[in-house]
Structure formats: structure tokens, C-alpha cells
Amino acid sequence: MAKVIMIQGTMSGAGKSLITAGLCRMLWQDGYRTAPFKSQNMSLNSFITKDGREMGRAQVMQAEAAGIAPEVSMNPILLKPVSNMGSQLIVRGEVRGNYSAVEYFKMKKTLVPDIMQAFHDLSTRFDVIVVEGAGSPAEINLREHDIVNMGLAEMLDAPVLLVGDIDRGGVFAQLYGTAALLEDRERERIKAFIINKFRGDKSLLTPGFSMLYDRCSIPVAGVVPYMDVDVDDEDSLSGRLVCGPNDAAGRSAGRVAVIRLPRLSNFTDFNILERLLGGSFFYTVKPREVMAADCIIIPGTKNTMGDLKWMRQNGLEAAILRKAAEGTPVIGICGGYQMLGERLSDPCKTEEGGTLRGMGLLPVETVFAEKKTRTRVRGRVLSPQCRENGDREIWLEGYEIHMGETVRHGGQAFCELYEENTGAKKEDGCVLHNICGSYVHGLFDAPGMQEWFQGFLTEKAGAVSPGPDRQAVLSTAEYKEAQYDALARTLRESLDMEMIYGLLNAQV
């Protein structure tokens, strides 16, 4: 059976996902078969595995860091918010239905067998499992039904490292306060603290370590600096989603605006564009910033109809329509593609029910259904105006995850797709002049698609697409490997690895 160590945090965004990924990488480098595990994830940033199941993106990133393929056992429970009060529940990759927060709270304990089955499945095949908690273990109002923090640590008999975020201030209060709110048996599970996101001279913190130990008898395992590593983020707390253009970016670079929808999903689709375009790439919620863009991207969303109404109410739709009429490229991915069409129908009340007028930029119509499409795909661009230099085929790969089916009755199909599991062939998306839509997530990860996007932007917007610091295109896989290695290197230099290995070796 695998040895286990758990990373918990004093709050959301403290750095649990990053520390977990770094430990996975280090253990893999040291020759251990290592897997990540998070019993319950709440995020709209999901992924489709090779067997067509859905899981949280953070555990995909951690699996990549560990040098293994992601699988749903690493994230058995996924909650995808559909409103301020409810979420879609996905158990071991399959949709169970929509539940209000109160309904889910009452039935959480019934999911323990699914969680333990997933964990034991991993524990028979790996040497070490690095477990990530969620939010804070000190939410005393939720303790009774906890299945992701100390409740899970007890079920797995896992030692815990507690991460605090010094960048937000009050890190000693975070760490001590969290420990103080726990029950005695829970506090005993915390074997060490980790101070994360530090900037400055670490010696200034040393007196605080002794005072903290005097109060709760828990040592500090290390101080991790604020890291400049680029890995996929878990959710909307990501610093990537700060809105507004970089005024220092040159106008010749071609400004690319992504609409930051209220229920934006799979924003990692655009991480590669951010890297390639630098300050010319930005998220926005303001019509005036849309009017200054040379290309507009409407991303995926967990509620297409609701987010289209939101754009309609705040003037974003009007700004996009005006820019489209001027010839500015507009690209829609998944829910964004659905919005670009003529009509959205929801007879099964999958989202909001009824029928809604689309933006009318593409000759397509979407009907929502209760069954979710989940499949990995590979394909080639069909539309001649989308091919680099008009003569070389461009290939793409990614995955589909959506509730609706879209029918095209005009324009040109964007690409021809091949489903990874069945080999079935189908057309996807639509292109009409300067408007393009597709269901494929991860569309821009393939180097050929990065080149296509730069060419599309240059041709349609009349702007030079590469950012000011652009170098030769590096494959997404190679780039991620370099980032995981940099993350592991920083953690090795910052953490007491002898202590961490001691916690692992103490397990029988």
C-alpha cells in the first residue's frame, strides 16, 4: 500500500495545489511512483480523460508533474457551480445531477465509499500519494461532514503539512489560528507548517518560528519564495484572470481580449496565448476595452444562456457586434461558440429553459440536452482561410465537454474531428468571414494552431500578432516539463526534505 502525505492550507489560494505538484515532481524525480489525490474539488476548470470521464484540472496538472496520465481516481468528487447556491455533482467522472448547497451538505457522507474506493485504487499501484485538501480545515461549521480536510486525513491516517500565505499578510495568525480552532486529535496530525509566497529576507521570520512553536509545538518545514512558475491554475482565484489591458503593450502587437464571463470555464485554454502574446493578451468585462481590441475571444461557460444575458445587459454584446461588423476577428470556444449562433433552445431546462436569441454572428443553432458530451478529439482544420499559407494542413487536439448540440446551416466547418475512443469522424465549428467558433478545448495547445492563430490575427485584424518577447514556439509539453522542474528545484531549496521523507518513512 502507498505511503501518504497531505497538504492543507489556511485558506483558498494559499498554494496547496502548487506545493502538491512540486512534491509530486520531487518524489517522481527521486524514483517513487507518485500520484496526486483530492477527494473533492470545486472548479469550472475541468478536463476529460482518455476514457471520456471528467475531473478537476488541478489534479491533471499534478499528475503531469508526477510523470503519469491523469485519471478520475485522483479526483473522485468534482463540483461545478451552476449558480450562487448550487452545483453540478460529478462522481468518478460521471454526472450525478445538480444539487443545492444544502442538499449536497446533507448527502456528502454518502460519497465516502466512492472516495475511499478511488484512493485504494491508487494506493495499490503507487508508492506515494500526495493528498491535497480544500479551502481551510478550520471551517468549524462544516467539520461534522468534512470529507476533504481533517475528516479525510483521519480516514487515510495521513500526516498533514499546513500551508500559509504570507503574501496576504498575517501568516503567523493564519497558522496559529487554524491550529487553535482544530480539535486536539486533528491538531496532532499537523506535523509542520509551510510559509508560502515570501518576498524578502527569510531571516526576519526566524524569531516568529520559535514563538509559534512555543504556542502550538508545531515546527516550520520551510519558507517558499514567491515563485515565477507557469502551471495550470485550479479555478477563478487565479491571478491570470485580473481584468484590463496592459497599457505598456504596443498597439502593433495586436491586442487580444478574452471576455471574463461570470461562469467562465476552462480558462486554461488560453494560457498558451498569454505566454505567446505577453501584455497584448488580457481579460475584460468592459465594453470600452473590447472596443480597443484587435481580436475578441468568448470562452466556455457553465451557463451559456445566463452569461449571454449578462453580456447583453452590460453592453459587451453590443460592443462585440460593432467590432465584428468592422472586421475584427471574434472567436468563440464551446459556450462562446454557442453564443455566436442565431438561437439557443433549452427544452429540458438544462440551463435556464426556453429559447434565447443568439448573437447572430454565425449560421448555427444550439439545442441543449440532458446528456453531456465528453470526449477527447484530434482533428485537422478544414476552412481554407484558416490554413497557414492556405496550403498546409494544420492539426489540433483537445477535448469536448458540453451539454448542447449545435447544427450549422451555412458558413464553413472549422475542422474535422476524430474521437479518440471510437475513431468516429465529424465536422466541428463554423467559420464565416472574421467569425470563428469551435467546441474544442485546448484548441491552441498544438504548435500548428498557435501559428494559425497568429496568422488569423494578422490577416483579419491587420496587426502583427507576436508579443514583444516572443521566442520560437515551444511545444506545450516541453514548456510544462520545464516549469515542473523549476517548481521542484525551488521546493527542494526551500523545504526540509529530510523532515518530509521522515514523515513518509515512518509509515509502515
N, C-alpha and C positions, 0 to 999 in steps of 0.2 A: 504494500500500500504506500501511496505517496506521502511524503512529508509536506507540511503545510505551514504557511506564514500569512498573516492577514494585515493589510494596510487599511487603517481607518483614518478619518480626518475630523478636524474640529468644525468643519463647515463644508458646504458645497464649494468647489473651486479651490480647495486647499492644495491640490496637486496629487490626490490619490492615484488617479489614472496614470499620470506620468511616472510617479515613483514605482507603481506596479509594473509598468512597461520596462522601466530601467532595470528592476530586479529580474524580470523575465529574461532580459537580454544578457545580463551578467551571468546568471545561472546557466543559460544556454552556452555562453562562451566558455564557461568552466566545465562543460561536458555533461550537464544534467538535463535530462528530458523534462522540460518545464512547460506548464500550461497555466493560463490565467483563468480566473473564475470570479463571476459576480452574480450572486443569486437573483438580484432584482435590479433592473436598470430602468430609469425613466428618461426617455430621449426620443426625439423625432429623427435622429441621425442613425438610421438602421442600414443593414446590409443583408444581402441574400447569399446564402452559402451554396456550394456546388449541388447539394441535394434539394435546393429550392426552398430552404427554410430561412426565417427572418431572425436576426439577432442584433444587439447593440453594436455600434461602430467602435466603441472604446475597446471592447474585447477582441475585435478584429485587429485593431492596431497592436494590442498586447500580444496576440498570437503571432503576428508578423515579427514582432520583436523577439519572440521566443523561437523563431525559425520553423513554425508549424502552420498548417492550414487552419483557419477558423472553423468552429463547429458550434452548434447551438447548445451543447452541454456546457460550454463556457459561460453562457448567459441564458439560463433556463426561463427566466421571467423578464419580459420586456413590456413596459407600459408606454404607450404612445398617446400623449394628451390630445384629446379631440375638442376640449373646452376647458374653461377655468375650473370646472367641477368634476370632470370625468375623463377616462382614458380607455383606449382600446387595449385589451389584455391579450398578450401573446405568450403562450406557454410552450416551451421547447420548439419554437419556430412556427407554431400553428395558432391562428386566431381563435380565441375563446369567446370573444364578444366585447361589448362596451359596458363599462361599469362606472357608476359614480364613485367619488372618493369614499363615501360612507359605505357603499356596498362592497368595495374592494377591501377596505379595512376589516370588515366583518368576516370576509372569506379568505384572508391571507393565509391563515394557518392551514387551510386545506391544501395549500400548494407545497407544503413542506415535503411530502413524498416525491414530488417532481424535482424539487431542489436537490434532495439527497440522492435520488437516482442519478441525476446528472453529475453530481460531484463524485459519487462512487464509480461511475463510468470512467471519468477522467483518472481517478486515483489508481485504477488497475493498469493504466497504460503510461503513466508518467512518474518521474522520480519526485518532483516537487510541484506543488500547486500554490501559486501566489494569488490570494483572495483579496478582492477589493470591496470595501464597504460602500455605503452611500450616505451622502449628507453628513450628519453628525450622530454619534451613538448617544448623545446626551439629550435627545428629544424624549424627555421623561413621560410625556403624554402618549407616546407611541410604543413604549417599552413592552407592554404586555403582549403585543402581537408582532414583535420585531422578528424579521426573517433575513435581515441583510447586514446588521451590525453585530452587537454583542450577542443577540439571540443566535445568530448564525455561528459566531465564534464558539459559543458553548456547544452547539450541535456538532461542530467539527473538532472541538478541543484544540483550537488554534491560538498560538501566541499572537499578540497584536502590537504593531508599531503605529503610534498615533502621530499624524502629520498636522502641523500648524502652519498657517500662512502669515509670515511676518510682514509681508508687503501690505497687508490690510491693517496692520497695527495691532498692538495688544497681544502679541503671540504668547507671552507667559500667562496672561489671563485666559486666553483660549485653552491652553494646555491644562493648566491647573483647574480651571472652571469645569472643563469637560470631565476630568478625572474625579473631581469632587461630587459631581452630580450622579456618578455611577454607583451602583451597589458594590459592596466590598468584593464579592466574588468576581464581578465584572472588572473592577479596577485592577485586581490581581492579574488579569490577562494582559494588561498593558505592560510590556516588557521594556519599552523605550519610547522616547519622543523623537520626532524628526522636525527640525525647524526648516521650512521651505521658503524659497524666493527671497533670500537675503542679498542685500546690496551693501557693501562696505567692509569694514574690518571686523572679522569674526571675534577677535579678542575682546571686543566691547561686550560681547554676550556672556563671557565666561563667568563673571560673578553671579549672573542670573541662574546658571546651571546649578550651582551649589544651593542657592536659596530655594530653587524649585525642588531639588532633591530632598532638602530638609523638610519640606511641606508634604510631599507625597511619595517619597522613596522610589521615584522612577527616574532613571538616568536619561541623558540625551545621547542618541546614537549618531548624531551628526547635524551639521548645518549645510544645507544645499543652496548654492547660489541661484540667483535668478538666471534661468538657462535660456539661451538663444537657440533652441532646437525647434524644428518644424515637424510636428507629428499631428495626425488627425485628432481633432478635439471631439469631446463627447456630445456636447449639447449647446444650447443657446447662450450659456455663460461664456462661451469662447470670446477671447479678445479680438478674434478676427472680425466679429460682427459689429464692431464700432462703426457708426454711420458717418458718411460725409467724405467728399473727395480730398485728396492731398493737394493743397494749393500750390505746392512746390513742383508738382508733376507738370512737365512740359505739355503744351497743347498738341504738339506734333506726335506725342506718344499714343494718342487715341484713347480717350477716357472710356472705361467700361464700367457701367453701373449695374449692380445687381439689386433688385428690389428686395428689401428686408421685410418679407411678409410676416404677419403676426404668428402664423403657424408654419413658418419655414421649416422644411425638412431636407436632410441630406445636403447641407451646405458644403460638405467636403467635396462635392462635385467640382467646386470652383477653386480649391486650394492651389491647384497647379497653375491656374490663370493668375492668381495673386502672385505666385512666385515669378512667373514669366513677365508680368506687366508692372510689378512693383507699385509705385504710388499712383499709377494710372488706373488701378483697379480699386473700386470702392463699393460699399453697400449704402443704400439710401432709402429714406422714407419721405423725401421731399420732392415735390414736382419741379421746383426750380433747379434742383441738382440733376434731375432727369433731363431737363432741357439743355443742360451743359454737356451731356454725354454724347459720345460718338458711337456707342453701342449699348443696348439695353438687354439685360437678361432677366427673365421672370423664372424663378426657381421652382422646385417642388414644394408642396404644401400638404398638410394633413387635412385641410378643409378648403378645397378649391373654390367652392361657391361662396363661403364666408369671406375668404381673402379677396376674391374678386369684388364683392360688395364693398369691402374695406377700401380697395383701390379706387372704386367708383365714388365713394363718399369723400375721400380726402384729396381728390384731384389728380392722383397718379395715373389713372386710366386716361384721362383727357390729355395729359402731358405725353404719355406713350403714343397715343393715337396721332397726336400732332407730329411727333418726331418720326413716326412710321411714314406718315404722308410726305415728309420731307426727304425720305430715302434712308433714314438712319436704320441700321440693322437692329432687328428685335429677335431674340432667341428665347424660346420657351422650353423648359425641361419638365417633363411629367405634368404636374398640376399646372405649371406655367404654359405648357403646350395646350392643355385643355382650355385654359382661359382665352387663348388666342383664337379659338374657333368661333363658330356662329351661335351655337346653342349648347347648354348643359342641361341634361334631364336626369332627375333622381327619383324614379318611380318607387324604389324600395326604401327610400328615406335613409340611404347610406350616409348622407351628409345632412342636408337641410330639407330635402324633399322638394317636389315641384320642378319647375323649369325656370332657367335663368338665361337671359341673353348674354352671349359671349362678347368678346371684343371685336369680332368680325374681321380679323386680320388674316385668317386662314380659312379655306373652304372645308372645314371639318366640323363634325358634331359628336358630342360625347354623351353616352348614357352610362350612368353609374350602376353597378351591380353589387350584390352581396358578396360574391366570390372575389378574393384578392388575387391578382396576377403576380406571381413570384417566380422569376426565372433568370438565370444568367444567360447572357447572349454574346454572340460575336457576329460582326457584320461588316458590310462594305458600303461606302457612300454611293448612292445612285445618281443623284442630281448632277448633271454636267457642271453647273455653275458652282458646285460645292467641291469639285475635284481640283487638287493642286495642279496648276498649269493646264487644267482642262483635259489632261490625257493620262495621268497616273492614278490608279485606284488607291483609295485611302481606306484602311481598315480600322475598325473600332471594336471595343469590347466593354462590357459593363453588365448591368442588371436592370430588370424591370421590377417595379413594386408599386402597384396602383389598383384602385377599385373600379375604374371605368374602362369602357371600350370606346375607341374613337374611330369613326368612319370618315374617310377622305373622299370628297366628290369633286375634286379639282386640284390644281397645282401639280406638284411633282413629289413623289415619295422621297423622303430624305435618305433612307438607307434600306438595305435588305439584310435581315437578321436571321441568324441560325441559333435556335435554342440549344444550349449546351447539353441538356439531359436527353432530349428527344431527337435532336437534329432537324426538327421541323423548321421550315423556311417561311418567312413572312416579310411583308413590307412594313416599315415603321416611319412615322413622322410625315411632315409635309413642308415643302419649300415653295414660296411664292414671292418672287422678286427679292426684296430685302427682309422678308419674314421667314423664320425657320423654327420648326418645333419637332421634338423627339421625346419618346418615353425613356430613353436610355440614361440611367445614372452612371457616372464615371465616364461620361462621353469624351472628356478632354484628356483622360489619362494617357491614351496612346500617343506616342510622338507624332504620328501622322495626323491625328486630329488637332494637335497643338499647332502644327503647321497650317492645317486647313483653317483654323480659327484666325490665325494671323493674316492669312490670305483673304479670308472673307471680310475681315475688318478693314483691311487695306483697300480692297476692291469696292466695297459697298459704302464705306464711310470716307474714303479718300484720305485716311490718316495712316501714318506709319505705326504699325502695331507693336513692335518690340519695345519693352520698357528700357529705361536708361542704363540698367545694369545687366541686361540680358546677355547670357553666355550661350554656348552651344546647347541644344536641347539634350537633357539628361533623362533617361528613362525614369518613370515614376518609381519603379522597383529599386533601381540603383540609388536614387535620391533618398528613399526611405531607409535603405540599409545604412547609408552614411549618417543619417540622423539618429538611428537607433544606437549605432556605435558611439556617437558623440554623447548621447544621453548616458549610456553605460559608463563611459570614461569619466564623466563628471560625477556620477554617483559613487564610483569606486574611490575617487579622490576625496569625497565628502562624508561618506558614511563609515561607521565602524563595522567593516565586513566580518571581522573576527567575531564580534558580538552576534551578528546576524546568522553566520554559519553555526555559532554555538547554539542558537535557538533551534535551528534545524536539526543539528546532530543530537540534541537532547531527546528528540522524539524516537521512540522505539519502532 
